[in-house]
Structure formats: structure tokens, C-alpha cells
Amino acid sequence: MTKLLELADAYAEQRCGATREHCRGNTPDWTWVDKTRAALVAEIERVQTEFAETLSERNEQARLLGMSAERELALRARIDVLERDAARYQELRRGQHWSVVNGIGDTLRADDLDEDVDAVINPRLQRQAPKE
């Protein structure tokens, strides 16, 4: 800010042909310099405040984006695990390479396998199933 004020004084000196000390503020041209300096100081302070607020907002956005990126990576990893499990289950469900046998020796495939797995995963399904 000091540099800008020095530049304002230098400009005024060139325009007036005299220094502030020489004119001692009596020249009307120096009045506009004082007003311009005050306006410059006010604008600099406004810009500094706006910059600080913008920087704070950017830091908060970066923090949130960082959390979002971490969360996204975790979710993608979880999706990969679930997709692998789903693919494995589809292979078992088809029953072409492996057999799944329940506790009483029945081979389970397709819908029968789905029902038994669902019953183990979610006991409510078993309770809600119609009894034959």
C-alpha cells in the first residue's frame, strides 16, 4: 500500500511541478491528491478484505472437495468389492461349475439359491414368506 501512495505523490509532483513539502498543501492540486490517496487506501482495504474472504471460501471448498474425493474413492472401492461379490454369486447361481448344497443335501440353483441366501441375509424375508 505504501508503494501505491508513493506513486500517487510522484504523479502529483509531476503534474504540479512541486513537492508536497514545497507546496505545504496550499496548492489546490494537492487536495485532489489527498482525496485520491484516501480513495486508494479505502479501495486497497476493500480489496484486501474481499481477497481474505475469497481465500477463506476457497480453502473451505478445497477442504470439502478433498473430503468428497476421499469419500468417492472409498465408495468406488466398496462398489468394486460388491461387483466382484455379485459376479461370484451369479457364477454360483448358474450352477455350471460349482454346486451349492443346503444343510439337508439339496443342490441349490437359480431361484432356490436366491431364496435360501435371502433368508440367511435377511431373516425378515424368511418370516414373511408364505408357509406351505
Residue pairs with C-beta under 8 A, 6 or more apart in sequence:
1 40
1 41
1 44
4 40
4 44
5 37
5 40
5 41
8 33
8 36
8 37
8 40
9 20
9 33
9 37
12 20
12 29
12 30
12 32
12 33
13 19
13 20
15 29
16 23
16 27
16 29
16 30
18 27
20 30
20 33
23 29
23 30
25 31
25 34
89 117
91 97
91 98
92 98
92 100
92 113
93 109
93 110
93 113
93 114
94 109
94 110
95 107
95 109
95 110
95 113
99 107
100 107
100 108
100 109
100 113
101 107
101 108
102 108
102 116
106 112
108 116
115 129
118 125
119 125
119 126
119 129
